[in-house]
Amino acid sequence: MLATGKKIYFASDFHLGVPTRTASLERERRIVRWLDNVRSDAGAIYLVGDVFDFWFEYKTVVPKGYVRLLGKLAELRDAGIPVYFFTGNHDMWMFRYLEDELDIPIYRQPIQCEFNGKRFFIGHGDGLGPGDRGYKFIKKVFSNRLCQWLFARLHPNFGIGLAQFWSNRSRKGNEKTPDKFTTKEREWLYQYANRKLETEHYDYFIFGHRHLPLDLTLENGTSRYINLGEWITHYSYAVFDGKNVELKYFRDS
């Protein structure tokens, strides 16, 4: 049960680390300002994947940077505010660092929650729905423990540099066909949510990944598919006030 006056916040796709160190740093500061802005009434905060554009944890090494965000998350946890972290397709190599250092649970698959009698289905959204077999195969490879062990044998200077090179190359390819909304029928997470409703009821499906702030009513006429958008151009997030979920945009000075 959500405490009186408290809200649940959802955000995703910060993609910290790109396109440049300067731009990423300013975006990180903006995210920290948003966290400061919502902390007074936050009953919980869900970070729903692709917080980092790339992340790989060696046994004693994590990627450089992000100290402002990590410090703020530590501050929120020390203040007793629950924070939950979902891995996305860019930061699926998040292991136990956040759990061990910040006491933040990490989810690698969608989860089901209930708040104030409303049922939520929450996940990053990558690999769900029809099609995209190429990515689904690559995800299985990247999730393989042997592959992760082999990558960890690379020196961090080389391994992280190599991963960032491929991430940037993939991004440039995606920029040629940017994400956009056309119709509900072609929105594959919308279709995935409709199929889930055939076997079990949910009031809200909360996803990221698509980089599009979307609030669409599903085919049963009551449930809704919410996509959280991203923090490169939209600075969008969702908030549940105990009765309803609303998409919002963070605008500061």
Protein Blocks (a to p, Z undefined) as FASTA:
>chain_A
ZZehiacdddehklgoiabfklmmmmmmmmmmmmmmmmmmmcbdcdeejkbfbdcddfkb
cceejklmmmmmmmmmmnopacdddddfklmmccklmmmmnopacdfbdcdddeehiacd
ddfhiopaeejklmmmmmmmmmpmklmmmmmmpcfklmmmmmmmmmmmmmmmmmmmccdd
fbfmlmmklmmmmmmmmmoccfbdcdehkopacddddfkomaccddebiaklnopacdde
hjaccddddddZZ
